[in-house]
Each structure stands twice: as structure tokens, then as C-alpha cells.
Amino acid sequence: MKAFYISLKPFLNHGQLLRPTPWQDVFANNNPLEVEIGFGNGEYLARISQDNPGTNFVGFEQYCERIHRTLRKLSRTGLDNVRVLRLDARAGLERYFNQKTITRIHCLYPPPWPKKSDAKHRLFTTDFLRLINSRLADGGFLKIVTDHEPYIDWIRDNNTDTGFSIEFKVIKANYGTKFEKKWVDEGRCEFYELVLTKTGHIPIGLKEDSLLQTYLLDDFDPDLFSFKEYSHEGIAVSFKEILYDPKKKVALVHVIACDGPLMQNIRIVIAHSALGWRVNLAEGSMLMPTMAVAKALECVYQAAKKD
Ligand SMILES: C[S@@+](CC[C@H](N)C(=O)[O-])C[C@H]1O[C@@H](n2cnc3c(N)ncnc32)[C@H](O)[C@@H]1O
């Protein structure tokens, strides 16, 4: 049988990774650190890591299938200087990197969300640019390439009090990524590159983990489970479904917890024990202990509690 991957080593489970992460221990060296946001199928990540074996690379991507394809490409390079995470880059930079630790950040063809009503989903807001600044080493830079010129203007407008000087260039296709190839095939020959170079430091500390509480109930009746959606100041918890196994006396509740743009699917277990019914995160959950996760546990406890 053919192995699906040759090596899973580059893939890091962010739920088990120390925050902040001692990257010099992960890579077992002190080489400079670069980050790619939204590496897609990994063409560029595989190429720059091969071209720069004395640099370490960390990639963030949200889609599993794209991570699978990237792992295959990385396996072929035989190098050990790349790690990838299935994680929103905002949460990754907030929690896994100390200030002034990254020399370069690359982002090729971020989703431009061209409709005005969707602009709220765009990545490079002023707040995110400030966060990126704080994580970059002095003189470091962020490079963004896009096919969508209005997106460049939008980023320029957001570049206030971010500690960056900005350079703009019209370029030809030269990254060979899946999305670039797609647009070249559609006849495009001009793309837009922004380089934001750090000129001053914006101090932004690490985002702290939240304490996750175990709740205990005297009694539990799944038929009376009544969940109230929660949304307040960027923290939101919504209910998906509840499954109950009467033989084992265990319920599994699926909720979605959002801390601003960071969305996490969470499974919470309500299980019978000698002390009563415990409300806990399901084992093996690959999540970050954020305020929304703490709130999700509380919401499930409230929903299960008999008044
Ligand atoms: C248009 S694709 C470009 C992919 C690749 N860079 C290329 O050029 O083919 C944008 C990618 O960015 C990823 N992405 C978007 N927002 C992200 C975020 N906040 N954190 C991590 N990845 C993100 C998406 O999952 C998607 O794969």
C-alpha cells in the first residue's frame, strides 16, 4: 500500500504546542524564522525553504486538503526547516510568537473579498498590521501579493500607526502558486506586490490562554437540554447538536466558539461519574483555550443545569 504522506513531522498540532512556542527547540537551531500566511498547496513554501536551508519557516493554512498537498511537497524536499499549522494566522501570531522574533512574513494572494459587504473578512486590518509589526524583528518585512488592485488601496488606507513604511510594485507572475497559475491561465499578466518594512516597534504582548473549568451537575436530563446562544464583545458561542448515549450515560455537545475571527469547533462531554455529571472538553480536542472556549463550557453547563 502506498503511504499517504512520507512524513507528518512538519505538521504541528497547535493544541499541543507551547504558547509561546520555543521555535529554536522545535527546529533544534537558532536560525532566522520566516512565516507564510495562507500557503495553499505549498508551492512557495516548499520552494523558499529549499532555497534557504539556513532559515526556518512556519506556515499557517486553514484547509486540510491544502495542508495534505503541502506535506507531500515538503516530504520530497527532504529538509527539516518547515513546520505547518492548521490555524488562523491571527491567532497563531497572537499566541505562538514572542515579539521581534520573525524576520519576514509572506502572504501570496490572500482572499480579497471583493464585495464591499464582505470587506470585514479581509485579513490585513490596521489591528492585524500592528500585530504583525510587533512580531517582526527590527528591519523585518511583510510581503503581500495580490491580483486585486483595490485590495492594495485598502491595505494602504489601513497602514496608519502600524510602524511600517510601504512600497508598491506592479509585477509579473513569478511565484508559481496554484492561484497565480489559475489567473495566468485566465489571461492575467499583472499582479501587485506590497512590501511593508518595519520602521518602528509596536509593542503587543502575547494573548494569554483562558482557564478552562470543569463543571459538575447533580443531575442531567438530555431532553431538558436548552442552549442559549451567546454573543458579546467579539466572543460568540453557538450550538450545533447534542448526541446522547443512554447506555453509557454520556452526551456529546458540538458548539462553535468564536473569539473575533478565530472560530473553533468544540466537542463538550457531559458524562456520568461517581460525583455527578461532569461537563468537560472531549479528550483529544485540538483547540486553543480561549475566552470563547471557557464561555462555551459555561453555556453547556447552563444548558444542562436543571433550574
Ligand atoms: C487564494 S488562496 C492562496 C493560496 C496560495 N498562497 C496560492 O497563492 O496559491 C488563500 C489561502 O489563504 C488561506 N487563508 C486565508 N485566511 C487565512 C488566515 N487567516 N490564516 C491562515 N490561512 C488563511 C486560505 O485558506 C487559502 O488557502
PDBQT file of the ligand as one rigid body, heavy atoms in Angstrom, charges set to zero:
ROOT
HETATM    1  C1  LIG A 401      -6.472  32.484  -2.514  1.00  0.00    +0.000 C 
HETATM    2  S1  LIG A 401      -5.706  31.269  -1.550  1.00  0.00    +0.000 S 
HETATM    3  C2  LIG A 401      -3.979  31.440  -1.994  1.00  0.00    +0.000 C 
HETATM    4  C3  LIG A 401      -3.178  30.224  -1.618  1.00  0.00    +0.000 C 
HETATM    5  C4  LIG A 401      -1.696  30.272  -2.049  1.00  0.00    +0.000 C 
HETATM    6  N1  LIG A 401      -0.988  31.298  -1.341  1.00  0.00    +0.000 N 
HETATM    7  C5  LIG A 401      -1.593  30.459  -3.533  1.00  0.00    +0.000 C 
HETATM    8  O1  LIG A 401      -1.099  31.511  -3.957  1.00  0.00    +0.000 OA
HETATM    9  O2  LIG A 401      -1.993  29.521  -4.254  1.00  0.00    +0.000 OA
HETATM   10  C6  LIG A 401      -5.709  31.977   0.068  1.00  0.00    +0.000 C 
HETATM   11  C7  LIG A 401      -5.325  30.994   1.137  1.00  0.00    +0.000 C 
HETATM   12  O3  LIG A 401      -5.172  31.680   2.354  1.00  0.00    +0.000 OA
HETATM   13  C8  LIG A 401      -5.718  30.890   3.384  1.00  0.00    +0.000 C 
HETATM   14  N2  LIG A 401      -6.099  31.815   4.470  1.00  0.00    +0.000 N 
HETATM   15  C9  LIG A 401      -6.981  32.836   4.389  1.00  0.00    +0.000 A 
HETATM   16  N3  LIG A 401      -7.082  33.476   5.561  1.00  0.00    +0.000 NA
HETATM   17  C10 LIG A 401      -6.225  32.853   6.395  1.00  0.00    +0.000 A 
HETATM   18  C11 LIG A 401      -5.884  33.035   7.764  1.00  0.00    +0.000 A 
HETATM   19  N4  LIG A 401      -6.462  33.992   8.487  1.00  0.00    +0.000 N 
HETATM   20  N5  LIG A 401      -4.973  32.209   8.314  1.00  0.00    +0.000 NA
HETATM   21  C12 LIG A 401      -4.406  31.215   7.593  1.00  0.00    +0.000 A 
HETATM   22  N6  LIG A 401      -4.692  30.992   6.285  1.00  0.00    +0.000 NA
HETATM   23  C13 LIG A 401      -5.591  31.799   5.707  1.00  0.00    +0.000 A 
HETATM   24  C14 LIG A 401      -6.882  30.176   2.751  1.00  0.00    +0.000 C 
HETATM   25  O4  LIG A 401      -7.204  29.003   3.458  1.00  0.00    +0.000 OA
HETATM   26  C15 LIG A 401      -6.367  29.920   1.353  1.00  0.00    +0.000 C 
HETATM   27  O5  LIG A 401      -5.768  28.653   1.200  1.00  0.00    +0.000 OA
ENDROOT
TORSDOF 0
